[in-house]
Amino acid sequence: MTPRSFDDLVAEAESVSVAGWDFSWLDGRATEQRPSWGYQRSLGTRLAGATAALDIQTGGGEVLAGAGPLPPVMAATESWPPNVAKATALLHPLGAVVVADPDEPPLPFADGAFDLVTSRHPATVWWSEIARVLRPGGTYFAQHVGPASVFELVEYFLGPQPEEVRRKRHPDDESRDAEAAGLEIADLRAESLRKEFFDIGAVIYFLRKVIWMVPGFTVDGYRDRLRELDAKIRAEGPFVAHSTRFLIEARKPA
């Protein structure tokens, strides 16, 4: 089979929709190790024991929808309009209400409204708001993106990043901030996970979808670097990076 051209791969990756938080378009084009703790499975266990739960920054709702039966009261927030629409269509039939929210304080819920608050890969974490909407004895259970995640790719396009940028979202800092908001850390685990991109189309799709990796990314703006990376992948094999993830569980004292 004749290898597909750079221009063909670019055109395909530029045209595909990046709405939602489903990465199935990358099947066969990129791989990523999964954390050992199995977030979605663990989320399902916690939802099964909850009476009122909130999923913050739910994306397209895919993770929450796949976690199993939802509790009697289930709300989710999301800020990006295409994801709000997608999450609403997916989660409403399961009994969840989706609230459009700008991801800035305050959360649009009363004090002590939930016994469980969850999130997978939140872009921002407002610990004081999480603590406020949790009932006494309630739990925050989440998987966060850790520091310098996929920075091999970030620094390929942006160059070396300063230490304060590389340290952002460090689990030690997050746990300290959670405790400052009045929560108690019950579990904290971190892992570095291998990620491989097999063609330049996968790189473009990833950067279009995960927009904070290379802010303002466009193909035209980075065409020369993309062409160089395409040649590198063809000559040397997959581009390898490492994502960082941490599991955090924090409880509000009863």
Beta strands, then each sheet from edge to edge (+ up, - down):
strand 1: 30-32
strand 2: 52-55
strand 3: 73-78
strand 4: 97-100
strand 5: 114-120
strand 6: 134-145
strand 7: 184-197
strand 8: 239-251
sheet 1: 1+ 7- 8+ 6- 5- 2- 3- 4-
end
